[in-house]
């Protein structure tokens, strides 16, 4: 009889880093696609297709677990998550991919403080240090070359999206232990699609049919639906099952770094020394929050 082949740890770590790289690249893909499809309509199409993809793959799990409790909790997750993505992408339409990525990444720092309010779990001293670093980093990003406040509407919306992502994470922590995660995910995707559709109908004109005759639009949707929503979910779930949480968080937090690299290479974003220091401070805040946030005096 053959023996089970051992897969080295670096393979799982590479899977997580690959997911971070794909997510980082999605900021540039979305930025370019927003020239053809408005933000809320783009999110509606993305979430609708993703819900069909994930629902089709896990339809047996969905059939066995879907009940009123899963629907109620999944809807709450979808409202927070869908609103976060819609706000983030409306913000992306008025800022650069790199700034949007790093400002959104501050949800890692916000989450422990929000969890303090909801679950009465006090943040550790590492969370306080991370918050100070994040505030300093956002301050550097917010300042213009003449040291005046230069936060655009898109930057503020990126921070608002980060707060909504933090709400979603806290809700996942409360609901996941008593529910099937994939069933919640499918309901969340459907709800997110409805949130995006409602926003689009109120705020935006529908895209013309000619938009979907553009092969570039379908290539972008394939990236966002198949890679960002499908492949990355598998890479993240499988990778996190074999990599310690602290290392997994560190690897996944590279998303914001990959986003800036992609933005510089493919979008032509100019990263000044001040912005670089601001990004570095925000990234340091993420690392401190993830690696030291649970430690208390």
Secondary structure, DSSP 4 states (H G I P E B T S, - for coil): -PPPPPPPHHHHHHHHHHHHHHHHHHHHHHHHHTTTS-HHHHHHHHHHHHHHHHHHHTHHHHHHH--HHHHHHHHHHHHHHHHHHHHHHHHHTTS-HHHHHHHHTTHHHHHHHHHHHHH--PPPHHHHHHHHHHHHHHHHHHB-TTSSB---HHHHHHHHHHHHHHHHHHHHHHHGGGS-HHHHHHHHHHHHHHHHHHHHHHHSPPPPGGGGG-HHHHHHHHIIIIIIIIIHHHHHHHHHTTS-HHHHHHHHTTHHHHHHHHIIIII-----HHHHHHHHHHHHHHHHHHHHTT---
